[in-house]
Amino acid sequence: MISRRFLLKRLLLLVPVLFGVATFVFAMLHLAPGDPARLIAGRRAPDAFVQQVRTELGLNRPVYVQYGEFLLDVVRFDFGKSYQIQKGAPVSEILEARFPVTLELAVLGQLTGIALGIPLGVLSAVKQDSLTDHLTRIGALTGISVPIFWSGPILIMVFGVMLGWLPTFGRIATTYTYESVTHMILIDTLLSGNPAAFVSAARHMLLPVLVIGIYSMALISRMMRSSMLEVIRQDYMRTARAKGQGANITVMKHGFQNALIPVITVIGIQFGTLLGGAILTETVFSINGVGTLLVEAINNSDYPVVQGTVLLFALLFTLVNLGVDVTYSYLDPRIEQ
Amino acid sequence: MSTETVDGRTDTRNALQRLRASPFLSELLSNRLALIGIAIIATMVAVALYSRVTMDVGAISASQLSNNPADQFLSPRAQYPFGTDIQARGIFDRVLYGAWYAMQFGTVTVGSSTVLGVTLGTIAAYYSELTDNVIMRTMDVLLAFPSLLLALALVAILPEEWGLWRATLALTLVYTPRFARVVRGAALKVLEDEYIEATEALGASDPRVLVRHIMPNTLAPITVQSTLNFGLAIIDLAALSFLGFGAEPGTPTWGIMLSQGVDQGLLSGYWWWSFFPGLFLAVTVLGFNLLGDGMRDALDPRMREAVD
């Protein structure tokens, strides 16, 4: 069981990290070479406009006042207003519409990776040094070496352009309309009660999810294999076998459960990599998520949007890691000490 | 060259012989996958140097449309092994030259984050709790960001005209905390050894203890980390170029070629625009991952038992 003290301690440790994250994101704009107001207004903007930006955003006030206000705003999830790409729209509203898109993609990709990677890793470990093992290991190593912006185009080329089986970009065929409730298209189309729209969305989703899934599968199967190999060599495994328990039962009952613990950490840590992967996947498949939003915001020097996106990602990543720690200590109570 | 060994006898073997006798290297060289990795890396380095010496980067970057307008969009053939692009440029030469960019900027990225990380990590391990806390908590904050995201955030505030150097600097800062963490852990272990105390008792200065005694003993984990990070650096540099935050469009880097291939060539069926740069990129990264994996196994005694 998890003690309340441990949970509280982990939550308290979160505060300085998140404070540091917010400070870094604030400092970003002020440490950048050049005048922040000029950066936001655009390099070739007339001086009058730069002056206007400075006053509007309060950039002419002392830095510590701006910093204090920034921290207060962040706690209230107020990231300011977009200055370029959706002029005047609150950044939190833009993120609310875009973030679920990325989350849906990353979570489905991660689930695919887990569903494929864990059995592959176990199989590879149990049949150590067999042909299956060698193929799985080389496959997994190849999987983490292939960038998403290459595997994506290849899948598009084969299944979209050459075979014509699957759509190659966007999230749904333009003929369908649906109401955006959750902004997660699979759920929204289900709610709209139009099965054809759901099928179209699912077909659009297949390749992007597969691209992320392959990468995640490769990472997870590698970790699962080495963790399983370590567990198999433990004394208690030999004892269970000596007591006359069948090999398969021993592996599954005693081995699998214990081997899973370090893999959970990896799944958590690589969630950050996966969010990065989602940014690239969105660009390859022209999906309007946070990734494409961030790229657009950087290209247009829309700093409030950049800051909001970066903060949101860091918060999410930190929370996922907290969740991993808590799960870890639940599975292996020795961790608390 | 001779060295006094622990028991006072003189070791008459030369440096190379001693290196060969080390369990780490013999372990590594008996690992077939690691050898394949070394072969891939050596080939790519050769390709990089060859292209750098024999090719004129201006010529392969410039549009060839006015010279041979009929050579636009050609699929792979004898004259153009990897086909041609929208500017009638031969993709083969461009892909080869891409190896130079990958190796050059990969080396700078990994090299500078290693130096920064080693410096910060050893200082954090050696000095007071306060210094340690300030350095490592800063590293924690940087590690709280998903890596590509942190790189993008840094790219957003650096001047655009820095081109590939902008991406290089951003990634250097992204990788530094990883090295600092590994080095600090290894250095703390070394600090527990009695010989450090003995050295200090003999009056060695702080920098001397740090550079002569602590750093060499953290070399092994750093080498593994650098090798694995080299592959990552090449992918991340290409990713930033792919997203439009790297080299100038037209520059023969793999990331730029992939970006152009996906944006303009893919749906028209010009698969060779993105296929070949991506293939070279993936194979190079695979080479570093194979070598890095082999090094890690050779360093980890538990893994060595498993092989026996």
Interface residues (C-beta under 8 A of the other chain):
Chain A: P16 V17 L18 G20 V21 T23 F24 V25 M28 L29 L31 A32 P33 G34 L39 I138 L141 T142 I144 S145 V146 P147 F149 W150 G152 P153 I154 I156 M157 G160 V161 T168 F169 L229 E230 R233 G272 T273 L275 G276 G277 I279 L280 T283 V284 L294 V295 A297 I298 N299 S301 Y303 V306 T309 V310 F313 A314 F317 T318
Chain B: L33 R137 T138 D140 V141 L142 A144 F145 P146 S147 L148 L149 L150 L152 A153 L154 V155 A156 I157 L158 P159 G231 I235 A238 A239 F242 L243 G244 F245 L258 S259 G261 V262 L266 L267 G269 W271 S274 F275 G278 L279 L281 A282 V283 V285 L286 N289 L290 D293 R302 A306
